[in-house]
Amino acid sequence: MANYSAVPAILPVFLESWQLSNAGGGWLAGVYLGGYTLAVLPLVAITDRVAARPIYLWSTALTALSCLGFALLADGLWSGAALRALAGIGLAGTYMPGLKALSDGVEGPRRARIVAWYTTVFSVGAGLSFVVAGEAATLFGWRGAFAFCGALGLVALVLAWIALPHSKPPAGRERGPLFQLGPVLRNRPAMAYVTAYCAMVWSVTGMRNWLVVFLSFSAALQLEGAWVAGGLLIAALASGVGVPSGLLGNELAIRFGLKRIVIAIFLAGAVGSAAIGFAAPLPFTAVAVLAVLYAFIAQGNISSATAGTIQAAEPARMGTTMAVHSFVGFSGGFAAPFVFGLVLDLAGGNTDPLAWGLAFGIGGLACLAVALAVALLDRPAGR
């Protein structure tokens, strides 16, 4: 995960040195999840047929090699985007296959908590990546930062090779077509939480990929002598609060009802997106606090939405359902940074406070839309 937030952490450098538009910067940041989206359907659905361990190991190797390739070969938007897409394919082969390996054969609240810990610890890697990649770029330049992330990926490969147990292919698997999407798409409760996951990923990814640039803009508006340090640490903290946020959201959902809590968190996220979007001129301390608070709210459904999909999935189609969950969810993550940057360009650029408000507001609209979708779709049959 060391490379996960590497481009967002260094995005101001790429915008300047590669002379990218905001839309181009959003494309470079978002294509990582574009590669994920491209590969996640086959790589996760096939775990209904084969063991996840070899998929996990080969994908970890691809992640490490793509980082090393970026350090050596990237020299502009298109070469950089191609190598980041390969890293995204590596993520597709590690994230959900690992989750499926952990949650198979476990039911009830224990499964929900396993999902909660797994998905929220994802935020630890995403958050630390800001610091690891950003500080490495400060010390060694951006090429050195990606080389360092690639080296950490190789370490991860060795650890996984040693520690990941050999597992048997799933028992009782069907011999029909691998992609039986029809039954999954007709599963209304499951699709309610697939949609919820998409909106959550959209709002969180838009925020994560542009937060360092946003904080730099806010710092430039401050009076001389104001505290404006720690942009990378603030971005890392904003990502890292997904751990307590996701765990808290999951426990609230277990206690008070999944549907009710998911909708409440999305409504709060819509309010938070409006607050942070227009906050840039405020004192930098207030901006930092609002950014972390908004990130905490936005990531509250990071595990609940996934637990809802798993809970509603048919056991024989668990792998395919999770593949659809990831495909739809991270399609939002792929599109969000580009749309965010495009809105910035169309609304006046990344030095216009109104443009930032509108760009963050797109995530708020997604939260409102999916709150309605969950309310309508997650209903008993016949209602």
C-alpha positions as YAML, in Angstrom:
chain: A
units: angstrom
residues:
- id: 1
  name: MET
  ca: [0.00, 0.00, 0.00]
- id: 2
  name: ALA
  ca: [3.01, 2.35, 0.17]
- id: 3
  name: ASN
  ca: [2.37, 3.51, -3.38]
- id: 4
  name: TYR
  ca: [-1.40, 4.02, -2.95]
- id: 5
  name: SER
  ca: [-1.33, 7.79, -2.29]
- id: 6
  name: ALA
  ca: [2.00, 8.46, -3.95]
- id: 7
  name: VAL
  ca: [0.62, 10.50, -6.84]
- id: 8
  name: PRO
  ca: [-1.75, 12.59, -4.66]
- id: 9
  name: ALA
  ca: [1.13, 13.28, -2.26]
- id: 10
  name: ILE
  ca: [3.36, 14.52, -5.10]
- id: 11
  name: LEU
  ca: [0.61, 15.91, -7.34]
- id: 12
  name: PRO
  ca: [1.68, 19.59, -6.98]
- id: 13
  name: VAL
  ca: [5.09, 18.60, -8.38]
- id: 14
  name: PHE
  ca: [3.57, 16.78, -11.36]
- id: 15
  name: LEU
  ca: [1.17, 19.66, -12.10]
- id: 16
  name: GLU
  ca: [4.14, 22.01, -12.37]
- id: 17
  name: SER
  ca: [6.95, 19.89, -13.83]
- id: 18
  name: TRP
  ca: [4.79, 18.06, -16.40]
- id: 19
  name: GLN
  ca: [2.67, 21.20, -17.02]
- id: 20
  name: LEU
  ca: [-0.62, 19.38, -16.46]
- id: 21
  name: SER
  ca: [-4.09, 20.88, -16.35]
- id: 22
  name: ASN
  ca: [-6.21, 20.09, -13.31]
- id: 23
  name: ALA
  ca: [-8.12, 17.56, -15.41]
- id: 24
  name: GLY
  ca: [-4.80, 15.99, -16.47]
- id: 25
  name: GLY
  ca: [-3.68, 15.84, -12.84]
- id: 26
  name: GLY
  ca: [-6.98, 14.20, -11.93]
- id: 27
  name: TRP
  ca: [-6.49, 11.65, -14.69]
- id: 28
  name: LEU
  ca: [-2.97, 10.82, -13.48]
- id: 29
  name: ALA
  ca: [-4.28, 10.39, -9.92]
- id: 30
  name: GLY
  ca: [-7.42, 8.48, -10.85]
- id: 31
  name: VAL
  ca: [-6.07, 6.06, -13.46]
- id: 32
  name: TYR
  ca: [-4.67, 3.94, -10.61]
- id: 33
  name: LEU
  ca: [-8.22, 3.01, -9.71]
- id: 34
  name: GLY
  ca: [-9.00, 2.77, -13.42]
- id: 35
  name: GLY
  ca: [-6.57, -0.15, -13.64]
- id: 36
  name: TYR
  ca: [-8.19, -1.60, -10.55]
- id: 37
  name: THR
  ca: [-11.63, -1.32, -12.14]
- id: 38
  name: LEU
  ca: [-10.43, -2.94, -15.36]
- id: 39
  name: ALA
  ca: [-9.05, -6.01, -13.60]
- id: 40
  name: VAL
  ca: [-11.25, -6.50, -10.56]
- id: 41
  name: LEU
  ca: [-14.11, -8.42, -12.21]
- id: 42
  name: PRO
  ca: [-12.01, -11.32, -13.53]
- id: 43
  name: LEU
  ca: [-9.51, -11.38, -10.66]
- id: 44
  name: VAL
  ca: [-12.14, -11.45, -7.90]
- id: 45
  name: ALA
  ca: [-14.81, -13.53, -9.65]
- id: 46
  name: ILE
  ca: [-12.26, -16.28, -10.34]
- id: 47
  name: THR
  ca: [-11.86, -16.75, -6.57]
- id: 48
  name: ASP
  ca: [-15.16, -18.65, -6.78]
- id: 49
  name: ARG
  ca: [-13.13, -21.27, -8.70]
- id: 50
  name: VAL
  ca: [-9.50, -21.12, -7.53]
- id: 51
  name: ALA
  ca: [-7.53, -20.33, -4.36]
- id: 52
  name: ALA
  ca: [-6.68, -16.68, -3.75]
- id: 53
  name: ARG
  ca: [-3.01, -17.12, -2.72]
- id: 54
  name: PRO
  ca: [-1.36, -17.22, -6.19]
- id: 55
  name: ILE
  ca: [-3.54, -14.33, -7.37]
- id: 56
  name: TYR
  ca: [-2.45, -12.34, -4.35]
- id: 57
  name: LEU
  ca: [1.27, -13.08, -4.81]
- id: 58
  name: TRP
  ca: [1.42, -12.34, -8.55]
- id: 59
  name: SER
  ca: [-0.52, -9.13, -8.02]
- id: 60
  name: THR
  ca: [1.83, -8.00, -5.26]
- id: 61
  name: ALA
  ca: [4.76, -8.55, -7.61]
- id: 62
  name: LEU
  ca: [3.05, -6.50, -10.34]
- id: 63
  name: THR
  ca: [2.49, -3.65, -7.89]
- id: 64
  name: ALA
  ca: [6.16, -3.53, -6.94]
- id: 65
  name: LEU
  ca: [7.38, -3.71, -10.54]
- id: 66
  name: SER
  ca: [5.01, -0.96, -11.68]
- id: 67
  name: CYS
  ca: [6.40, 1.37, -9.01]
- id: 68
  name: LEU
  ca: [9.97, 0.64, -10.06]
- id: 69
  name: GLY
  ca: [8.94, 1.17, -13.68]
- id: 70
  name: PHE
  ca: [7.42, 4.55, -12.81]
- id: 71
  name: ALA
  ca: [10.67, 5.59, -11.14]
- id: 72
  name: LEU
  ca: [12.72, 4.63, -14.20]
- id: 73
  name: LEU
  ca: [10.47, 5.31, -17.19]
- id: 74
  name: ALA
  ca: [7.72, 7.85, -16.46]
- id: 75
  name: ASP
  ca: [8.32, 11.16, -18.22]
- id: 76
  name: GLY
  ca: [4.85, 12.63, -18.76]
- id: 77
  name: LEU
  ca: [1.13, 12.14, -18.40]
- id: 78
  name: TRP
  ca: [0.65, 9.11, -20.66]
- id: 79
  name: SER
  ca: [3.67, 7.06, -19.62]
- id: 80
  name: GLY
  ca: [2.94, 7.83, -15.99]
- id: 81
  name: ALA
  ca: [-0.73, 6.94, -16.40]
- id: 82
  name: ALA
  ca: [0.07, 3.59, -18.04]
- id: 83
  name: LEU
  ca: [2.36, 2.56, -15.20]
- id: 84
  name: ARG
  ca: [-0.12, 3.71, -12.56]
- id: 85
  name: ALA
  ca: [-2.83, 1.64, -14.26]
- id: 86
  name: LEU
  ca: [-0.59, -1.44, -13.87]
- id: 87
  name: ALA
  ca: [-0.26, -0.66, -10.16]
- id: 88
  name: GLY
  ca: [-4.05, -0.50, -9.97]
- id: 89
  name: ILE
  ca: [-4.31, -3.95, -11.54]
- id: 90
  name: GLY
  ca: [-1.99, -5.16, -8.77]
- id: 91
  name: LEU
  ca: [-4.32, -3.68, -6.17]
- id: 92
  name: ALA
  ca: [-7.28, -5.49, -7.78]
- id: 93
  name: GLY
  ca: [-5.53, -8.82, -7.24]
- id: 94
  name: THR
  ca: [-4.76, -8.17, -3.57]
- id: 95
  name: TYR
  ca: [-7.59, -6.21, -1.94]
- id: 96
  name: MET
  ca: [-10.81, -8.18, -2.44]
- id: 97
  name: PRO
  ca: [-9.16, -11.62, -2.89]
- id: 98
  name: GLY
  ca: [-7.55, -11.11, 0.51]
- id: 99
  name: LEU
  ca: [-10.88, -10.11, 2.04]
- id: 100
  name: LYS
  ca: [-12.61, -13.15, 0.56]
- id: 101
  name: ALA
  ca: [-9.93, -15.45, 1.98]
- id: 102
  name: LEU
  ca: [-10.51, -14.03, 5.46]
- id: 103
  name: SER
  ca: [-14.31, -13.94, 5.43]
- id: 104
  name: ASP
  ca: [-15.05, -17.34, 3.85]
- id: 105
  name: GLY
  ca: [-16.69, -19.71, 6.31]
- id: 106
  name: VAL
  ca: [-17.36, -17.02, 8.94]
- id: 107
  name: GLU
  ca: [-20.88, -15.78, 9.68]
- id: 108
  name: GLY
  ca: [-22.75, -13.19, 11.72]
- id: 109
  name: PRO
  ca: [-21.20, -10.35, 13.76]
- id: 110
  name: ARG
  ca: [-17.76, -11.97, 13.64]
- id: 111
  name: ARG
  ca: [-17.75, -11.77, 9.83]
- id: 112
  name: ALA
  ca: [-18.90, -8.14, 10.01]
- id: 113
  name: ARG
  ca: [-16.03, -7.31, 12.36]
- id: 114
  name: ILE
  ca: [-13.47, -9.12, 10.19]
- id: 115
  name: VAL
  ca: [-14.68, -7.08, 7.22]
- id: 116
  name: ALA
  ca: [-14.56, -3.91, 9.33]
- id: 117
  name: TRP
  ca: [-10.97, -4.44, 10.46]
- id: 118
  name: TYR
  ca: [-9.77, -5.45, 7.01]
- id: 119
  name: THR
  ca: [-11.38, -2.57, 5.13]
- id: 120
  name: THR
  ca: [-10.51, 0.10, 7.68]
- id: 121
  name: VAL
  ca: [-6.86, -0.98, 7.98]
- id: 122
  name: PHE
  ca: [-6.81, -0.29, 4.25]
- id: 123
  name: SER
  ca: [-6.99, 3.37, 5.35]
- id: 124
  name: VAL
  ca: [-3.80, 2.94, 7.40]
- id: 125
  name: GLY
  ca: [-1.87, 2.04, 4.26]
- id: 126
  name: ALA
  ca: [-3.54, 4.81, 2.25]
- id: 127
  name: GLY
  ca: [-2.77, 7.36, 4.97]
- id: 128
  name: LEU
  ca: [0.82, 6.34, 5.65]
- id: 129
  name: SER
  ca: [1.42, 6.40, 1.91]
- id: 130
  name: PHE
  ca: [1.05, 10.19, 1.94]
- id: 131
  name: VAL
  ca: [3.87, 10.47, 4.45]
- id: 132
  name: VAL
  ca: [6.08, 7.72, 3.01]
- id: 133
  name: ALA
  ca: [5.88, 8.91, -0.59]
- id: 134
  name: GLY
  ca: [5.78, 12.64, 0.21]
- id: 135
  name: GLU
  ca: [8.76, 12.60, 2.55]
- id: 136
  name: ALA
  ca: [10.72, 10.28, 0.24]
- id: 137
  name: ALA
  ca: [10.07, 12.73, -2.61]
- id: 138
  name: THR
  ca: [11.38, 15.57, -0.44]
- id: 139
  name: LEU
  ca: [14.57, 13.65, 0.30]
- id: 140
  name: PHE
  ca: [15.21, 11.81, -2.98]
- id: 141
  name: GLY
  ca: [12.95, 13.41, -5.60]
- id: 142
  name: TRP
  ca: [9.79, 11.88, -7.01]
- id: 143
  name: ARG
  ca: [11.67, 9.13, -8.87]
- id: 144
  name: GLY
  ca: [13.37, 8.11, -5.65]
- id: 145
  name: ALA
  ca: [10.00, 8.09, -3.90]
- id: 146
  name: PHE
  ca: [8.54, 5.61, -6.37]
- id: 147
  name: ALA
  ca: [11.68, 3.47, -6.24]
- id: 148
  name: PHE
  ca: [11.32, 3.35, -2.45]
- id: 149
  name: CYS
  ca: [7.64, 2.36, -2.75]
- id: 150
  name: GLY
  ca: [8.63, -0.37, -5.21]
- id: 151
  name: ALA
  ca: [11.22, -1.71, -2.77]
- id: 152
  name: LEU
  ca: [8.58, -1.84, -0.02]
- id: 153
  name: GLY
  ca: [6.33, -3.74, -2.43]
- id: 154
  name: LEU
  ca: [9.05, -6.38, -2.85]
- id: 155
  name: VAL
  ca: [9.29, -6.65, 0.95]
- id: 156
  name: ALA
  ca: [5.53, -7.18, 1.05]
- id: 157
  name: LEU
  ca: [5.84, -9.93, -1.55]
- id: 158
  name: VAL
  ca: [8.38, -11.80, 0.59]
- id: 159
  name: LEU
  ca: [6.24, -11.42, 3.72]
- id: 160
  name: ALA
  ca: [3.13, -12.66, 1.91]
- id: 161
  name: TRP
  ca: [5.03, -15.61, 0.42]
- id: 162
  name: ILE
  ca: [6.13, -16.66, 3.91]
- id: 163
  name: ALA
  ca: [2.97, -15.92, 5.89]
- id: 164
  name: LEU
  ca: [0.01, -16.42, 3.56]
- id: 165
  name: PRO
  ca: [-1.29, -19.98, 4.06]
- id: 166
  name: HIS
  ca: [-1.90, -22.33, 1.18]
- id: 167
  name: SER
  ca: [-5.63, -22.77, 0.71]
- id: 168
  name: LYS
  ca: [-7.76, -25.13, -1.32]
- id: 169
  name: PRO
  ca: [-10.03, -23.97, -4.14]
- id: 170
  name: PRO
  ca: [-13.59, -23.26, -2.96]
- id: 171
  name: ALA
  ca: [-15.62, -26.42, -2.44]
- id: 172
  name: GLY
  ca: [-18.89, -27.00, -4.26]
- id: 173
  name: ARG
  ca: [-18.26, -24.31, -6.84]
- id: 174
  name: GLU
  ca: [-20.51, -24.08, -9.86]
- id: 175
  name: ARG
  ca: [-19.31, -25.17, -13.31]
- id: 176
  name: GLY
  ca: [-21.44, -22.73, -15.27]
- id: 177
  name: PRO
  ca: [-20.26, -19.43, -16.76]
- id: 178
  name: LEU
  ca: [-17.79, -17.58, -14.54]
- id: 179
  name: PHE
  ca: [-19.56, -14.21, -14.90]
- id: 180
  name: GLN
  ca: [-23.17, -14.87, -13.98]
- id: 181
  name: LEU
  ca: [-23.91, -11.20, -13.44]
- id: 182
  name: GLY
  ca: [-27.68, -11.36, -13.90]
- id: 183
  name: PRO
  ca: [-28.51, -12.88, -10.49]
- id: 184
  name: VAL
  ca: [-26.14, -10.45, -8.78]
- id: 185
  name: LEU
  ca: [-27.61, -7.40, -10.51]
- id: 186
  name: ARG
  ca: [-31.14, -8.55, -9.65]
- id: 187
  name: ASN
  ca: [-30.24, -8.83, -5.97]
- id: 188
  name: ARG
  ca: [-31.71, -5.47, -4.91]
- id: 189
  name: PRO
  ca: [-30.38, -5.37, -1.31]
- id: 190
  name: ALA
  ca: [-26.86, -6.28, -2.48]
- id: 191
  name: MET
  ca: [-26.96, -3.64, -5.23]
- id: 192
  name: ALA
  ca: [-28.13, -1.05, -2.68]
- id: 193
  name: TYR
  ca: [-24.85, -1.45, -0.81]
- id: 194
  name: VAL
  ca: [-22.80, -1.75, -4.00]
- id: 195
  name: THR
  ca: [-24.19, 1.68, -4.91]
- id: 196
  name: ALA
  ca: [-23.44, 2.93, -1.41]
- id: 197
  name: TYR
  ca: [-19.84, 1.74, -1.71]
- id: 198
  name: CYS
  ca: [-19.50, 3.56, -5.04]
- id: 199
  name: ALA
  ca: [-20.64, 6.85, -3.52]
- id: 200
  name: MET
  ca: [-18.36, 6.39, -0.51]
- id: 201
  name: VAL
  ca: [-15.35, 5.68, -2.73]
- id: 202
  name: TRP
  ca: [-16.25, 8.63, -5.00]
- id: 203
  name: SER
  ca: [-16.33, 11.18, -2.17]
- id: 204
  name: VAL
  ca: [-13.31, 9.76, -0.32]
- id: 205
  name: THR
  ca: [-11.15, 9.40, -3.44]
- id: 206
  name: GLY
  ca: [-11.94, 12.90, -4.66]
- id: 207
  name: MET
  ca: [-10.95, 14.25, -1.28]
- id: 208
  name: ARG
  ca: [-7.80, 12.13, -0.91]
- id: 209
  name: ASN
  ca: [-6.40, 12.88, -4.35]
- id: 210
  name: TRP
  ca: [-6.87, 16.65, -4.18]
- id: 211
  name: LEU
  ca: [-6.41, 17.34, -0.47]
- id: 212
  name: VAL
  ca: [-2.69, 18.19, -0.66]
- id: 213
  name: VAL
  ca: [-3.32, 20.67, -3.50]
- id: 214
  name: PHE
  ca: [-6.31, 22.12, -1.60]
- id: 215
  name: LEU
  ca: [-4.25, 22.58, 1.57]
- id: 216
  name: SER
  ca: [-1.49, 24.25, -0.47]
- id: 217
  name: PHE
  ca: [-4.07, 26.67, -1.88]
- id: 218
  name: SER
  ca: [-5.44, 27.41, 1.59]
- id: 219
  name: ALA
  ca: [-1.90, 28.00, 2.90]
- id: 220
  name: ALA
  ca: [-1.30, 30.54, 0.14]
- id: 221
  name: LEU
  ca: [-4.34, 32.54, 1.32]
- id: 222
  name: GLN
  ca: [-3.15, 32.83, 4.92]
- id: 223
  name: LEU
  ca: [-1.76, 35.98, 6.49]
- id: 224
  name: GLU
  ca: [2.00, 36.17, 6.89]
- id: 225
  name: GLY
  ca: [3.12, 34.31, 9.98]
- id: 226
  name: ALA
  ca: [0.10, 31.99, 10.10]
- id: 227
  name: TRP
  ca: [0.64, 28.27, 10.75]
- id: 228
  name: VAL
  ca: [0.56, 26.56, 7.35]
- id: 229
  name: ALA
  ca: [2.85, 23.55, 7.87]
- id: 230
  name: GLY
  ca: [2.07, 19.86, 7.82]
- id: 231
  name: GLY
  ca: [0.04, 19.41, 4.64]
- id: 232
  name: LEU
  ca: [1.24, 15.83, 4.11]
- id: 233
  name: LEU
  ca: [0.65, 14.93, 7.75]
- id: 234
  name: ILE
  ca: [-2.85, 16.41, 7.62]
- id: 235
  name: ALA
  ca: [-3.61, 14.41, 4.46]
- id: 236
  name: ALA
  ca: [-2.24, 11.26, 6.11]
- id: 237
  name: LEU
  ca: [-4.34, 11.87, 9.22]
- id: 238
  name: ALA
  ca: [-7.42, 12.54, 7.06]
- id: 239
  name: SER
  ca: [-6.91, 9.16, 5.44]
- id: 240
  name: GLY
  ca: [-5.95, 7.37, 8.64]
- id: 241
  name: VAL
  ca: [-9.08, 8.41, 10.55]
- id: 242
  name: GLY
  ca: [-10.86, 5.95, 8.27]
- id: 243
  name: VAL
  ca: [-9.79, 3.25, 10.74]
- id: 244
  name: PRO
  ca: [-11.75, 4.46, 13.80]
- id: 245
  name: SER
  ca: [-14.45, 5.89, 11.54]
- id: 246
  name: GLY
  ca: [-15.06, 2.61, 9.73]
- id: 247
  name: LEU
  ca: [-14.99, 0.56, 12.93]
- id: 248
  name: LEU
  ca: [-17.35, 2.96, 14.68]
- id: 249
  name: GLY
  ca: [-19.72, 3.01, 11.71]
- id: 250
  name: ASN
  ca: [-19.77, -0.79, 11.63]
- id: 251
  name: GLU
  ca: [-20.45, -1.12, 15.37]
- id: 252
  name: LEU
  ca: [-23.27, 1.44, 15.13]
- id: 253
  name: ALA
  ca: [-24.72, -0.50, 12.19]
- id: 254
  name: ILE
  ca: [-24.62, -3.76, 14.20]
- id: 255
  name: ARG
  ca: [-26.36, -2.08, 17.13]
- id: 256
  name: PHE
  ca: [-28.88, 0.23, 15.46]
- id: 257
  name: GLY
  ca: [-29.39, -1.29, 12.02]
- id: 258
  name: LEU
  ca: [-27.23, -1.24, 8.91]
- id: 259
  name: LYS
  ca: [-29.60, 0.63, 6.62]
- id: 260
  name: ARG
  ca: [-30.39, 3.39, 9.13]
- id: 261
  name: ILE
  ca: [-26.73, 4.11, 9.95]
- id: 262
  name: VAL
  ca: [-25.56, 4.00, 6.32]
- id: 263
  name: ILE
  ca: [-28.16, 6.60, 5.31]
- id: 264
  name: ALA
  ca: [-27.37, 8.82, 8.32]
- id: 265
  name: ILE
  ca: [-23.64, 8.81, 7.54]
- id: 266
  name: PHE
  ca: [-24.24, 9.72, 3.90]
- id: 267
  name: LEU
  ca: [-26.46, 12.66, 4.88]
- id: 268
  name: ALA
  ca: [-23.77, 13.88, 7.28]
- id: 269
  name: GLY
  ca: [-21.18, 13.46, 4.51]
- id: 270
  name: ALA
  ca: [-23.20, 15.70, 2.19]
- id: 271
  name: VAL
  ca: [-23.14, 18.46, 4.81]
- id: 272
  name: GLY
  ca: [-19.41, 17.93, 5.41]
- id: 273
  name: SER
  ca: [-18.54, 18.26, 1.72]
- id: 274
  name: ALA
  ca: [-20.23, 21.66, 1.58]
- id: 275
  name: ALA
  ca: [-18.38, 22.80, 4.71]
- id: 276
  name: ILE
  ca: [-14.88, 21.82, 3.56]
- id: 277
  name: GLY
  ca: [-15.37, 22.95, -0.03]
- id: 278
  name: PHE
  ca: [-15.77, 26.61, 0.90]
- id: 279
  name: ALA
  ca: [-13.38, 26.59, 3.86]
- id: 280
  name: ALA
  ca: [-10.11, 27.49, 2.11]
- id: 281
  name: PRO
  ca: [-10.05, 31.19, 3.19]
- id: 282
  name: LEU
  ca: [-10.55, 30.28, 6.88]
- id: 283
  name: PRO
  ca: [-7.57, 30.15, 9.29]
- id: 284
  name: PHE
  ca: [-5.41, 27.20, 8.37]
- id: 285
  name: THR
  ca: [-5.98, 25.47, 11.70]
- id: 286
  name: ALA
  ca: [-9.72, 25.53, 11.07]
- id: 287
  name: VAL
  ca: [-9.21, 24.21, 7.53]
- id: 288
  name: ALA
  ca: [-7.08, 21.33, 8.84]
- id: 289
  name: VAL
  ca: [-9.66, 20.42, 11.51]
- id: 290
  name: LEU
  ca: [-12.52, 20.55, 8.99]
- id: 291
  name: ALA
  ca: [-10.57, 18.40, 6.53]
- id: 292
  name: VAL
  ca: [-9.96, 15.68, 9.11]
- id: 293
  name: LEU
  ca: [-13.54, 15.87, 10.40]
- id: 294
  name: TYR
  ca: [-14.97, 15.61, 6.88]
- id: 295
  name: ALA
  ca: [-12.67, 12.66, 6.15]
- id: 296
  name: PHE
  ca: [-13.85, 10.96, 9.35]
- id: 297
  name: ILE
  ca: [-17.50, 11.32, 8.33]
- id: 298
  name: ALA
  ca: [-16.96, 10.39, 4.68]
- id: 299
  name: GLN
  ca: [-15.21, 7.13, 5.60]
- id: 300
  name: GLY
  ca: [-17.85, 6.07, 8.13]
- id: 301
  name: ASN
  ca: [-19.40, 3.65, 5.62]
- id: 302
  name: ILE
  ca: [-16.11, 2.16, 4.41]
- id: 303
  name: SER
  ca: [-16.82, -1.15, 6.14]
- id: 304
  name: SER
  ca: [-20.60, -0.99, 6.58]
- id: 305
  name: ALA
  ca: [-21.24, -0.78, 2.84]
- id: 306
  name: THR
  ca: [-18.98, -3.79, 2.22]
- id: 307
  name: ALA
  ca: [-20.55, -5.72, 5.10]
- id: 308
  name: GLY
  ca: [-23.99, -4.95, 3.64]
- id: 309
  name: THR
  ca: [-23.02, -6.37, 0.26]
- id: 310
  name: ILE
  ca: [-21.57, -9.54, 1.82]
- id: 311
  name: GLN
  ca: [-24.60, -9.93, 4.06]
- id: 312
  name: ALA
  ca: [-26.99, -9.70, 1.10]
- id: 313
  name: ALA
  ca: [-24.94, -11.82, -1.32]
- id: 314
  name: GLU
  ca: [-25.92, -15.37, -2.27]
- id: 315
  name: PRO
  ca: [-23.23, -17.69, -0.84]
- id: 316
  name: ALA
  ca: [-22.61, -19.46, -4.18]
- id: 317
  name: ARG
  ca: [-22.06, -16.09, -5.89]
- id: 318
  name: MET
  ca: [-20.02, -14.41, -3.18]
- id: 319
  name: GLY
  ca: [-16.94, -13.93, -5.37]
- id: 320
  name: THR
  ca: [-18.92, -12.51, -8.29]
- id: 321
  name: THR
  ca: [-20.92, -10.25, -5.98]
- id: 322
  name: MET
  ca: [-17.72, -8.90, -4.43]
- id: 323
  name: ALA
  ca: [-16.28, -8.40, -7.91]
- id: 324
  name: VAL
  ca: [-19.30, -6.30, -8.90]
- id: 325
  name: HIS
  ca: [-18.99, -4.48, -5.56]
- id: 326
  name: SER
  ca: [-15.38, -3.55, -6.30]
- id: 327
  name: PHE
  ca: [-15.97, -2.83, -10.00]
- id: 328
  name: VAL
  ca: [-18.83, -0.40, -9.39]
- id: 329
  name: GLY
  ca: [-17.25, 1.10, -6.28]
- id: 330
  name: PHE
  ca: [-13.85, 1.78, -7.74]
- id: 331
  name: SER
  ca: [-15.33, 2.98, -11.01]
- id: 332
  name: GLY
  ca: [-16.44, 5.89, -8.85]
- id: 333
  name: GLY
  ca: [-12.91, 6.14, -7.47]
- id: 334
  name: PHE
  ca: [-11.48, 6.19, -11.00]
- id: 335
  name: ALA
  ca: [-13.84, 8.92, -12.21]
- id: 336
  name: ALA
  ca: [-13.86, 11.14, -9.12]
- id: 337
  name: PRO
  ca: [-10.34, 12.68, -9.31]
- id: 338
  name: PHE
  ca: [-10.77, 13.47, -13.03]
- id: 339
  name: VAL
  ca: [-14.24, 14.98, -12.55]
- id: 340
  name: PHE
  ca: [-12.94, 16.91, -9.53]
- id: 341
  name: GLY
  ca: [-10.11, 18.39, -11.61]
- id: 342
  name: LEU
  ca: [-12.43, 19.07, -14.56]
- id: 343
  name: VAL
  ca: [-14.80, 21.01, -12.31]
- id: 344
  name: LEU
  ca: [-11.83, 23.01, -11.03]
- id: 345
  name: ASP
  ca: [-10.83, 23.87, -14.60]
- id: 346
  name: LEU
  ca: [-14.35, 24.81, -15.67]
- id: 347
  name: ALA
  ca: [-15.10, 26.85, -12.54]
- id: 348
  name: GLY
  ca: [-11.98, 29.02, -12.54]
- id: 349
  name: GLY
  ca: [-8.98, 26.86, -11.65]
- id: 350
  name: ASN
  ca: [-7.37, 25.69, -8.42]
- id: 351
  name: THR
  ca: [-6.81, 29.25, -7.21]
- id: 352
  name: ASP
  ca: [-10.54, 30.07, -7.07]
- id: 353
  name: PRO
  ca: [-12.38, 29.38, -3.77]
- id: 354
  name: LEU
  ca: [-15.71, 28.92, -5.57]
- id: 355
  name: ALA
  ca: [-14.18, 26.25, -7.84]
- id: 356
  name: TRP
  ca: [-13.06, 24.26, -4.80]
- id: 357
  name: GLY
  ca: [-16.52, 24.53, -3.27]
- id: 358
  name: LEU
  ca: [-18.16, 23.21, -6.42]
- id: 359
  name: ALA
  ca: [-15.60, 20.41, -6.83]
- id: 360
  name: PHE
  ca: [-16.11, 19.13, -3.28]
- id: 361
  name: GLY
  ca: [-19.85, 19.58, -3.74]
- id: 362
  name: ILE
  ca: [-19.91, 16.85, -6.40]
- id: 363
  name: GLY
  ca: [-19.08, 14.37, -3.64]
- id: 364
  name: GLY
  ca: [-21.92, 15.75, -1.53]
- id: 365
  name: LEU
  ca: [-24.40, 15.23, -4.35]
- id: 366
  name: ALA
  ca: [-23.25, 11.60, -4.64]
- id: 367
  name: CYS
  ca: [-23.90, 11.12, -0.91]
- id: 368
  name: LEU
  ca: [-27.43, 12.51, -1.21]
- id: 369
  name: ALA
  ca: [-28.21, 10.37, -4.25]
- id: 370
  name: VAL
  ca: [-27.04, 7.13, -2.69]
- id: 371
  name: ALA
  ca: [-28.88, 7.77, 0.59]
- id: 372
  name: LEU
  ca: [-32.05, 7.76, -1.49]
- id: 373
  name: ALA
  ca: [-30.91, 4.66, -3.40]
- id: 374
  name: VAL
  ca: [-30.30, 2.66, -0.21]
- id: 375
  name: ALA
  ca: [-33.68, 3.73, 1.17]
- id: 376
  name: LEU
  ca: [-35.43, 2.49, -2.00]
- id: 377
  name: LEU
  ca: [-33.44, -0.65, -2.86]
- id: 378
  name: ASP
  ca: [-32.83, -2.26, 0.53]
- id: 379
  name: ARG
  ca: [-36.45, -3.25, 1.08]
- id: 380
  name: PRO
  ca: [-38.16, -6.62, 1.50]
- id: 381
  name: ALA
  ca: [-39.28, -8.28, -1.72]
- id: 382
  name: GLY
  ca: [-42.77, -7.23, -2.83]
- id: 383
  name: ARG
  ca: [-42.71, -3.80, -1.16]
...
